[in-house]
Amino acid sequence: MKKILTVLLALLTLTALLLTAVSCGGNEQPTTSAAESSVTGASPADSTTASAPNDAQTETAKPTETPTVEPTPTVPAGADEAYALLAAAGKKTDALLGYEQQTEMQFKMNVTVFGILQNMDVTVSALIKTANNGTDKRLTEERTTTTMMGTTAERTVYIDKDFVYVCDENGTKTRYAQDSEEAAAYNKTADSATLPEDEAAAIGLLKNVAVTENGDGSKTVTVSITQEQFEQYYWDQFSDMIMAISEGSEMQSIALSDISLSVTVLENGYVGAFTLNTKIAVDMIMHMEGDLTIPAKIDGEISSITTYVDPGKEVSVTLPDLSEYEEFVPTPTVEPTPTVEPTPTVEPTPTVVPTPTPTPTPTPTQTPSVLSDAPRALMDAVDKTAALTGYEVKKENVTDMSFDLFGETQRMLTTTVEETLISGAGTEEQKSQSKQTQSSDGETAELTVYADRDFVYVSDGNNKVRFAADSDVAAQFLPDTGFRKNEKDPSADVFKDMTVTENADGTVTCVIRLTPEQFSELLGEDMLSALSGAEPGSGVEIEDLTCSDITATFVLLQSGYVGSYTVKMHVDMVMSMGLKINVSSEFTGTTTYVDPGKDVTVTFPDLSDYEEYVPEEPADPADL
């Protein structure tokens, strides 16, 4: 179950980042922000002074206030109709004093973490209104809604000449000074995304590109471009939208393909809409709690369409009372105080008193005593099975998990099957081979894992990776090594709610209802942690872990070994990763020993082609 929670944590982290970051990407705001004013229809030459944030602010841009536009230059020699059309429309649209834009973005993504595939569809809707563009009276209002996995996050942004006011998806209201780094993310220049600035490049890009005349009098130009052309000519317009996918992670590589940009010019000469479609493949490294890093792959498609609403119309923007927005104050960096090591105190050597050797308790060799002393027979069987140095075991775990994300409840049903051989258990020669199959939401992932004291070798059928055995990542793939031998017998209280049944085949079934404390006393705290998903090394920071309704069922063989055991429990926990995720699950796990006591030998195949895992340095976005 620890692997399930780690994958869930990674996916939830990505979900939370996308809900926050995607809504910030692609909705680019003008660099020049608006003055706080109550003037309506002011000309660009008017000046104002800033008012208090709680004063009502309204600006209206009328069509008659559009600045004088220089005549459209003669089309350069060698330019086609497509260039002439877009050059004129782009210049006319970018000169608007006021405009209203509606943007719809669709992200269809397949996210792979540890071989587990999760489909994620993200929809982002944004409405942007700007009045008195290009003047010191400019006001901007933006409303963005992001929907993902049934969860919706909303964000509102207001911009004037002094501040950027942000109400995020959690309802937190913050005001950023315009000269701050935080405000810069909301103050990128918006344009009509029609042509590269370089005239020769634009002419070449649109050479022989057809112009389609539509029935309503508008015209559309669609051009296919390479990733190199996209990065060179359009990266500034769309980089926020693209890079938001890997927000909070280290981008390793990004590949775009089947890129097309479509621009529709209205009959009145303004840009009516522009559309971007592209396929995308991203490799990235996600940083979880502690030092755990998780590689993730994203393959998908992005479609974005931005529409100008009746360009040329009068546009009015009124900012509400913003007095409750708290000004953002950066946390100052505090230099750590150097630690002065104290002079060590030399303790006197204690007198060692020899420990008397306890008299060993004889182990029964057959099961007839089970009915008369079931607790004793059960613990002897557990200890005898724990002492095995070689065994074959099959595990099947079913986890029905639900979790709350931004007030919405999601569900994940996961079945994990492990078939494992272990030899030399508990020695320096310990080896294991395991086939692990995990199914969730109709998707299945298979892993083959070989492990010794030095390395864990993992293959998903396509990739072969070798992890250091003591690394956090390796801990996610190690098979369960079975029972741990008890240092002392549990108290009689552990067995007070136990029923014992003798079966027709000579086996005996023991069913015990347990509290978490009794379960830990019976099988060890690490066993409870592993089953609940909170085992150290899983990379999951767990708060408020509660296990309840615990039932353990043991089948004891005539040979004195445990033949199988089944654990059922309900688990509630809070996973903390910046935000807190409430997780509730029903867990059923069955472990079956195949002919315990038989000789087991594990022989590795040639593992020389497994590449050692080395966390990569983050790539420079400029090189992507």
Sequence and secondary structure as in RCSB ss.txt:
>XXXX:A:sequence
MKKILTVLLALLTLTALLLTAVSCGGNEQPTTSAAESSVTGASPADSTTASAPNDAQTETAKPTETPTVEPTPTV
PAGADEAYALLAAAGKKTDALLGYEQQTEMQFKMNVTVFGILQNMDVTVSALIKTANNGTDKRLTEERTTTTMMG
TTAERTVYIDKDFVYVCDENGTKTRYAQDSEEAAAYNKTADSATLPEDEAAAIGLLKNVAVTENGDGSKTVTVSI
TQEQFEQYYWDQFSDMIMAISEGSEMQSIALSDISLSVTVLENGYVGAFTLNTKIAVDMIMHMEGDLTIPAKIDG
EISSITTYVDPGKEVSVTLPDLSEYEEFVPTPTVEPTPTVEPTPTVEPTPTVVPTPTPTPTPTPTQTPSVLSDAP
RALMDAVDKTAALTGYEVKKENVTDMSFDLFGETQRMLTTTVEETLISGAGTEEQKSQSKQTQSSDGETAELTVY
ADRDFVYVSDGNNKVRFAADSDVAAQFLPDTGFRKNEKDPSADVFKDMTVTENADGTVTCVIRLTPEQFSELLGE
DMLSALSGAEPGSGVEIEDLTCSDITATFVLLQSGYVGSYTVKMHVDMVMSMGLKINVSSEFTGTTTYVDPGKDV
TVTFPDLSDYEEYVPEEPADPADL
>XXXX:A:secstr
 HHHHHHHHHHHHHHHHHHHHGGGSS    SS       SS  TT       TTS EEEEE GGG          
 TT  HHHHHHHHHHHHHHT SSEEEEEEEEEEEEEEETTEEEEEEEEEEEEEEEESTTSTT EEEEEEEEEETT
EEEEEEEEE SSEEEEE TT  EEEEETTSHHHHTT        S SSHHHHHHHTTT  EEE TTS EEEEEEE
 HHHIIIIIHHHHHHHHHGGGTTEEEEEEEEEEEEEEEEE TTSSEEEEEEEEEEEEEEEEE STT EEEEEEEE
EEEEEEEESSTTS EEEEE   TT EE                                     SSSTTTTTSHH
HHHHHHHHHHHT SSEEEEEEEEEEEEEEETTEEEEEEEEEEEEEEEESTTSTT EEEEEEEEEETTEEEEEEEE
E SSEEEEE SS EEEEETTSTTGGGT         SS   GGGGTTEEEEE TTS EEEEEEE HHHHHHHH H
HHHHHHHT  TTS   EEEEEEEEEEEEEEE TTSSEEEEEEEEEEEEEEESSSEEEEEEEEEEEEEESSTTS  
       TT EE        GGG 
